[in-house]
């Protein structure tokens, strides 16, 4: 019995010893790292020389021995294939201090010597730059990949296309220029998840949790930005400087700042709750149909210097925010008549509106009192009658008209107006011809809020809002 046990122990030690492979140095012929030889312990830098191919099979585990040297790299001057499968991803990580984001240098592709590096469906950790290309790829395309504890996980120069990828505890998840397409991805515990100088930016069905910064735009989006159906939970700054595009159908909960510095950006149909600041609306932002509730600060209007560039804020529910529902951090007057503040009297609503009544350097705010369901109007508070900012009847003092309207809209002025262009909050247009001088039949329109555009010869275009009963 003793002899059999001894033989079994020797065989077990031998199996354990031969089930891993130590590798380092040059690769001078076609080589395969097979699942049978896994894990591969990289004890020193590796170079695949020109004309040769290193193929790493799906399911292989690569361990970087960084106990003495954290400058290890795997370079290819030939061809390196690091492509796993959905069920058998290739796993690469350091052996020691696996939370370090500079435990090794990463993969290097020296294209000037014919280097080709193909990588997908992998899990890579602890690399300063996981994949460094001497000549940037036209499109970095990754599916079902994980980047963990890396310094700068992906550096984009032309385009990146990410599907079902995870970025966990990196200094920077995705950084770079041009075209971004990111779908069904997960970002957690990163210092900055995405830092973009984009030409176009598409982000859908992705989650950002516990990051210091979720998405930050370093410059104007040249072409278009579209962010939809994402969740931003418990980030320091969830979304910074969204511009030239749309943010819709997203959930922003428990962030320090949910949306900061929205410029030339439509923000619609989002839910923002329990943030320290929900939205900062800036130049030409279009903020509508959002639920902005139970935050410390609801909506702040900032960095606007004239009425023409003022944000449009309408059809939002802005309720139960602790310090303020709206902070008018400009010296302009704003009409926010179609927003519901969930207060049944002006004294309750006034407490949570910070405007010229609280600080004379700020402009005033006009508002409407709705019932508890935010559907029926109980009254309006008009603090100013002169020109102000916002799409509502006070935007232009040269026109006077009936509002709200049940059947006929009447415009009171001497100059005849023959036709109106009316559009609803979805952008659908209606052209209404006058039934008599300056009288327009609106019975064909459903109840709701409409914007009326009046073009008159030799005058500026007037835009105002009416409520159709």
PyMOL commands that set and color helices and strands:
alter all, ss='L'
color gray80, all
select helices_A, chain A and resi 2-18+35-37+111-113+307-309+346-351
alter helices_A, ss='H'
color red, helices_A
select strands_A, chain A and resi 21-27+31-33+40-48+53-56+61-64+73-76+79-83+90-94+106-109+116-120+122-125+131-133+140-143+146-148+152-156+159-163+166-168+172-183+186-188+192-204+207-209+213-217+224-228+231-233+237-240+243-248+251-253+257-268+271-273+277-281+286-288+291-293+297-301+312-314+317-319+324-328+334-336+353-354+365-370+377-381+408-410+419-424+429-433+439-441+448-454+462-468
alter strands_A, ss='S'
color yellow, strands_A
deselect
rebuild
show_as cartoon
